[in-house]
Amino acid sequence: MLGTLNFSEKEDVLKFVSANHIKILNLCHIPEDGRLKTVSFSIANRDRIREILDFGERVDGSSLFSFIEPGKSDIHIIPRADRAFVNPFVVLPTLNILCDYLDENGKPLDIAPKNVLVRAEEKLDSSTGITLKALAELEFYIISKQETDMIFPEAADKNYHESAPFSMFEELRNEILATLDNIGIATKYGHSEVGRLWSEDNVLMEQHEIELTPQNLAKTAETISIAKWVIRNICARHGVSASFIPKIDLAHAGTGMHFHMCALRNGENVVANPDGALSSEALGMIGGILRFAPSLSAFGNPTPLSYLRFIARKESPMHICWSARNRLALIRIPLWWNYKKEVKKSESCRETFEYRAPDAFANAYLLLAGLAVAANYGLENSKQALKIAEGLHVEAAGRELKKFKALPMSCSESAENLEKDRQFYEANGVFPRRLIDKTVEKLEAYGDQNLWNEISGKPEQIEKIIMEYLHYG
């Protein structure tokens, strides 16, 4: 009963349910906020289960998407037999099946983030023959009230790759890795991250990271949501909590959600040339992403806390540039840059470039759709994109980071940039106009143009905002 269950038809589901004494069927779906949602059904009525597998269920779209008006709120969720797994967190045997969204006419819901991403991927493939894959780095803090002082205390923010007993939650993190594997989500590795702080009231906050394996963009977005669900459930099982907040304390390490991107054409990675140098395709995509970086923040950094990570940064990107090494650059080329040895075709995503701005409050579907649009722009406008990449290369330009243009410093600024670029996102029907309208509206509603200047030096107000967003996303 472990791993992903790739049922080809509903009869396979019914046979599995019977053979494994399943009591509950959960239809799970991922709406605008990126959290896994659940509708539960008792297995007792077999005819009802057949009906659910055939037709799904009606849900209130306006409660799931700000893009949907209450007057036209009915949408459908339809189960995908090829994406099911046994729920590892419940007593009653329960089968979870992931669902897609359909509109009132039974067509894919145009504003559903997954469908936006599918259109972006299709446009990129049809225009350039390129398929993007992404490896996500998911950083988070584990938060625990300690009854006694630490037996093995450690200096703040010295937790990178630390081992037990100095890392308190190594075993819990390994349980996360094993559980993800058991439900069909492959991981690259897990490790403790830099952040570690101990509050005056004996609350330990320890940072960890799980890296997922490279997958197509839609699958990457889906696994991010499920991985966050797994992390939170395992933490709850152990009486602790997890937070994906971009900045948990002004003086300590922020939390990002980096993406390593590789580009395939006919199954072969085109990021690197045979001599190990970046290809023109890679440079074009990098130029395109840098061109759209200010508006991509609207999807990758969707709350005021996202910008506190940039302002009070520790290894957080702030300037629009790229580098072979510098972790403060927006795009970084990992160490493969120096590798010459042959690798197997199955390892073709070894050569990547890393986009470091996003945080885990982002809706990964919309962010990755935006990245696909930007990459497509760079490939279709290669002359312009290559010039952008050349001018924004830290080492080649010989400039200090602070000399490059900075990323937006507020939701309001990101909204302005999205409004300027909206024609590119809306082109070819990839992003619906009402989705861009609502995204701009939500970002502007924060009114955070001068927020951090207003609360600078006011720790009580900063703490209040941090606590408000502690379990967002």
C-alpha positions, -999 to 999 in steps of 0.1 A, spaced: 0 0 0 30 23 -2 40 47 -30 20 63 -58 -8 42 -70 -12 46 -107 -47 33 -113 -56 32 -150 -94 31 -144 -120 33 -117 -123 -5 -114 -87 -6 -103 -95 19 -75 -125 -2 -64 -105 -34 -64 -77 -17 -43 -103 -3 -19 -118 -37 -13 -85 -56 -11 -69 -32 14 -100 -26 35 -101 11 28 -127 29 48 -125 65 36 -119 81 2 -104 116 2 -107 138 -29 -77 162 -25 -71 194 -44 -47 224 -44 -64 258 -48 -50 294 -47 -34 292 -13 -13 262 -23 -25 240 7 -38 205 2 -76 205 7 -98 175 14 -133 162 9 -140 129 25 -164 101 16 -173 69 33 -165 38 13 -197 20 25 -218 29 -5 -200 14 -35 -223 29 -61 -217 63 -46 -179 58 -49 -183 48 -85 -203 80 -91 -176 101 -74 -148 85 -95 -168 92 -126 -180 127 -120 -161 141 -90 -179 165 -67 -192 201 -68 -173 226 -46 -176 263 -39 -150 279 -61 -153 314 -46 -140 300 -12 -110 285 -29 -101 312 -55 -102 349 -51 -105 350 -89 -140 335 -88 -171 357 -80 -196 344 -55 -224 346 -81 -206 320 -103 -190 299 -76 -199 263 -85 -170 244 -100 -161 207 -100 -131 186 -87 -125 155 -108 -103 127 -94 -71 116 -112 -68 79 -110 -31 81 -118 -23 101 -87 -34 84 -55 -17 73 -23 -27 59 11 -29 86 37 -1 79 62 -15 101 90 -49 86 99 -61 56 119 -88 46 95 -74 32 62 -78 61 38 -71 66 1 -62 101 -11 -68 109 -48 -56 142 -62 -81 161 -83 -82 187 -111 -106 216 -114 -133 218 -140 -157 247 -148 -195 246 -151 -192 232 -186 -168 204 -176 -138 221 -192 -105 227 -174 -110 257 -151 -90 285 -169 -80 303 -137 -69 272 -118 -31 277 -112 -23 242 -125 -41 249 -158 -22 282 -161 10 263 -157 0 236 -182 -7 263 -208 27 280 -201 45 247 -205 26 239 -238 34 274 -252 71 270 -243 73 235 -260 54 246 -291 75 277 -296 109 264 -287 108 226 -284 121 231 -248 107 213 -217 116 228 -184 122 207 -153 127 221 -118 142 209 -86 127 226 -56 146 234 -23 120 236 4 133 253 36 114 255 68 118 261 106 108 234 131 95 252 163 94 235 197 88 246 232 116 231 254 110 222 290 147 223 299 178 241 287 196 226 257 219 197 266 241 206 235 237 243 230 251 258 198 257 293 185 229 310 165 228 304 128 256 278 128 233 249 120 243 242 84 246 204 79 248 199 116 243 164 130 225 151 161 228 159 190 236 194 180 207 193 155 177 185 175 154 173 147 175 151 125 154 120 132 121 139 125 135 152 92 145 117 82 110 106 90 98 133 65 121 119 38 109 83 44 72 94 44 76 113 12 92 83 -5 63 61 8 37 82 -9 56 85 -42 75 117 -38 112 113 -46 137 135 -28 173 144 -34 183 148 2 175 165 35 198 184 59 198 210 86 201 246 74 219 276 88 191 290 109 189 282 146 177 305 174 166 301 210 141 325 224 140 338 260 109 317 267 127 285 258 113 281 222 138 265 199 135 274 162 157 251 140 159 254 102 159 224 79 157 218 41 143 191 19 152 190 -17 130 173 -42 141 156 -75 138 173 -109 104 170 -125 83 188 -150 69 220 -137 34 209 -130 45 179 -111 70 200 -91 43 224 -80 21 196 -70 48 178 -49 57 211 -31 21 213 -18 21 177 -7 55 179 8 44 209 29 14 189 40 36 159 50 61 182 69 34 198 89 16 165 97 48 148 109 57 178 131 22 178 146 26 141 153 57 149 173 42 178 192 61 205 174 52 229 145 68 239 112 68 273 95 77 282 59 77 319 68 103 339 48 117 357 78 112 344 113 134 369 131 152 400 118 186 389 130 184 353 117 185 333 85 155 338 62 137 310 44 135 306 7 122 282 -19 149 280 -46 144 264 -79 172 246 -99 160 247 -136 171 225 -164 159 226 -200 154 195 -222 151 192 -259 143 157 -272 153 144 -238 187 160 -237 197 188 -213 206 219 -233 218 241 -204 255 233 -210 275 229 -242 297 199 -247 327 219 -233 308 226 -201 301 262 -208 266 277 -205 247 272 -238 231 301 -257 197 286 -248 206 288 -211 219 323 -214 187 333 -233 165 319 -206 186 335 -179 183 368 -197 145 364 -200 141 356 -163 162 386 -153 142 408 -176 110 397 -159 124 394 -123 106 425 -110 72 412 -120 79 376 -111 81 388 -75 44 392 -77 41 354 -78 72 344 -60 70 368 -31 33 374 -24 33 389 12 49 418 31 70 392 50 85 381 17 103 414 14 115 415 49 137 385 38 153 408 12 156 439 34 171 421 65 189 395 44 214 368 51 223 350 19 191 362 4 192 377 -32 184 413 -35 199 424 -69 189 415 -104 220 398 -117 236 363 -121 268 347 -110 287 315 -112 292 315 -74 277 344 -55 247 334 -34 234 369 -32 228 370 -70 193 364 -82 204 335 -104 234 313 -95 252 286 -115 259 256 -92 292 238 -91 286 217 -122 302 246 -140 336 230 -133 327 193 -141 340 177 -172 332 140 -167 305 121 -185 272 115 -168 244 91 -176 215 103 -197 192 95 -167 212 122 -148 207 148 -175 194 174 -151 227 177 -133 235 209 -152 211 236 -139 208 273 -131 193 283 -97 166 309 -93 169 321 -56 142 348 -51 110 329 -42 98 318 -8 74 290 1 45 314 5 43 315 -33 18 295 -52 43 273 -70 20 268 -100 17 305 -108 54 312 -101 66 283 -124 41 295 -150 57 329 -148 92 314 -151 81 295 -182 68 327 -198 100 345 -190 121 316 -204 100 315 -235 105 353 -240 143 348 -236 144 321 -262 121 339 -287 140 372 -283 174 357 -280 194 387 -292 179 410 -266 180 383 -239 216 375 -245 225 412 -242 206 413 -209 225 383 -196 258 397 -207 252 430 -189 239 414 -157 267 388 -153 284 398 -120 319 385 -129 319 397 -165 305 431 -156 330 436 -129 305 454 -107 297 452 -70 263 437 -64 249 469 -50 255 485 -84 228 463 -100 191 471 -99 174 457 -68 143 435 -67 111 451 -56 110 458 -19 73 456 -13 41 439 -25 30 473 -39 62 476 -60 57 441 -73 21 449 -82 33 479 -103 58 457 -122 32 430 -128 9 457 -142 36 469 -166 44 433 -178 9 419 -178 6 418 -216 34 392 -217 18 370 -191 -16 373 -208 -3 366 -243 -16 334 -259 -41 331 -231 -16 317 -206 -26 339 -177 -63 350 -177 -68 387 -174 -89 384 -142 -62 364 -125 -37 392 -132 -63 418 -120 -69 400 -88 -32 394 -81 -24 431 -86 -54 440 -64 -43 417 -35 -7 429 -36 -18 466 -36 -42 460 -7 -13 454 16 -3 490 13 32 481 23 52 508 4 67 522 35 59 494 60 94 485 70 104 521 75 74 527 96 80 498 119 118 498 120 130 498 156 96 487 168 101 450 177 66 446 191 51 455 157 75 434 138 68 404 161 30 409 156 34 407 118 56 377 120 32 358 142 3 368 118 20 350 89 37 322 109 16 294 93 6 311 60 8 292 28 
